[in-house]
Amino acid sequence: MHASLERPRNAGFMDLTAGGEALKIPSDAALKRAALCFSSFQNHRREHGAGLLTSALYPTYPRADLAFKHGEGAWLTAENGDRYLDFSAGVAVLSLGHNHPHLVETLKRAAEAPWHVSNLFRIPQAERLAQRLCEATFAELVFFTNSGAEAVECAIKTARKFHAVNGRPERYRLITFEGAFHGRTLATIAAGGNAKYLEGFGPPIDGFDQVPFGDYDAVEAAITQETAGVLLEPIQGEGGLRVFAPSFLTRLRALCDARGLLLVLDEVQCGVGRTGKFLACEHAGVAPDIAALAKGLGGGFPLGACLATREAAKGMTLGAHGSTFGGNPLATAVGGAVLDVVLEDGFMARVARLGALLRQRLAELEDRYPSLIEEIRGEGLMFGLKTKIPNADFAAAARAEGLLTVLAGDNVVRLLPPLIVDESDIAAATSRLAAACARLAAPAEKLGAA
Ligand SMILES: Cc1ncc(COP(=O)(O)O)c(C=O)c1O
């Protein structure tokens, strides 16, 4: 059926294939591939306008037309040679920045050893990493995953199973909060409760009762005989860097204890040192029963973990859960190397100190540009600027000045620098943000002067 398709001669087409390979090899298969590519390009343009095409990938992301050829520390070099200061860090993934020598060395060594053995055998790297996570946190047991959503899934299953083995299988519901984001699997979109992410995917998985952000009375009122626990991000990332007050977490902990419920924390974005503590809940002096980690834990290698007390994980016995790749030797070797650095004496104190410096600089910008910045939120090196103009416009202006940021809900622009940034990176980010603000404020000032 592709025989009738013309050879693609579109000038832009070369950019859409892997290095233009399809056009250089004029075999039938290559031409078919190219034709398919071209037709999906046309479909894409029809359905999404002339926006950026990302070849045969699902068009589920609003991708910027930028690709990178080199990264070092907090800096990225684009294919055209432009340099960017990366305060997006792969959405809080690159805890140690790009190409950290210890991670590179560890991964190279791990690549010489068996890449993968199944979880039907012992994996010493995973055992060591689990042990270190337990020593660094409230946890006594760990289940490794490949992503944040899987870590949260495991947390949800662990909470449900706890009550089931306690003879209360009807306790399967978790209380969650508006603005939450827990991932994109069917269970985690139900937990997040964002209508935009649920639409079109059939009936949401049952078992989540959402209450307004930070509303303690609403949590209390939502508890029923079916409640298993409370699930929240101590700092909502995608929801707009909304920080739950430490006193709120303390009250939730007490409430869970009093009512036999589990406190389940999603620290996928705010964990692993990002806030200046290994877990963000440590700022409140609160220990959860279960916590999900990912993102920064692998420093760029896909790795997640569900942490639990022995008691909370009592239902997760032989055969209760599984993952082919979870805890594989490559991932857990790299995770171990991340911990080597993050758990070094003084590392997290440094994150807190640099975070305070960045906060001060951002506050100065807020004072200088009250028409652009409404509020600064966050903790450690996890910041959100709530902007008065559309956040996408602000982020685009920052990118034009060579600073990469990430958007969040509630009209927020996130700054999530690698945790290894130094004073000069903070200074560079500040001057780029100041230039972006000046660029954005100019038209408003001109209008005011007219
Ligand atoms: C708080 C939180 N939980 C879960 C997830 C899902 O993680 P992943 O995309 O690795 O599945 C994210 C991702 O942004 C997150 O920020």
PDBQT file of the ligand as one rigid body, heavy atoms in Angstrom, charges set to zero:
ROOT
HETATM    1  C1  LIG A 501       5.966  13.554  42.640  1.00  0.00    +0.000 C 
HETATM    2  C2  LIG A 501       6.032  12.644  41.454  1.00  0.00    +0.000 A 
HETATM    3  N1  LIG A 501       5.574  11.387  41.563  1.00  0.00    +0.000 NA
HETATM    4  C3  LIG A 501       5.626  10.533  40.542  1.00  0.00    +0.000 A 
HETATM    5  C4  LIG A 501       6.129  10.910  39.327  1.00  0.00    +0.000 A 
HETATM    6  C5  LIG A 501       6.192   9.925  38.201  1.00  0.00    +0.000 C 
HETATM    7  O1  LIG A 501       7.486   9.589  37.931  1.00  0.00    +0.000 OA
HETATM    8  P1  LIG A 501       7.860   8.884  36.529  1.00  0.00    +0.000 P 
HETATM    9  O2  LIG A 501       7.627   9.908  35.468  1.00  0.00    +0.000 OA
HETATM   10  O3  LIG A 501       9.293   8.501  36.686  1.00  0.00    +0.000 OA
HETATM   11  O4  LIG A 501       6.967   7.719  36.388  1.00  0.00    +0.000 OA
HETATM   12  C6  LIG A 501       6.616  12.205  39.162  1.00  0.00    +0.000 A 
HETATM   13  C7  LIG A 501       7.143  12.649  37.868  1.00  0.00    +0.000 C 
HETATM   14  O5  LIG A 501       7.235  13.804  37.574  1.00  0.00    +0.000 OA
HETATM   15  C8  LIG A 501       6.570  13.096  40.259  1.00  0.00    +0.000 A 
HETATM   16  O6  LIG A 501       7.008  14.354  40.147  1.00  0.00    +0.000 OA
ENDROOT
TORSDOF 0
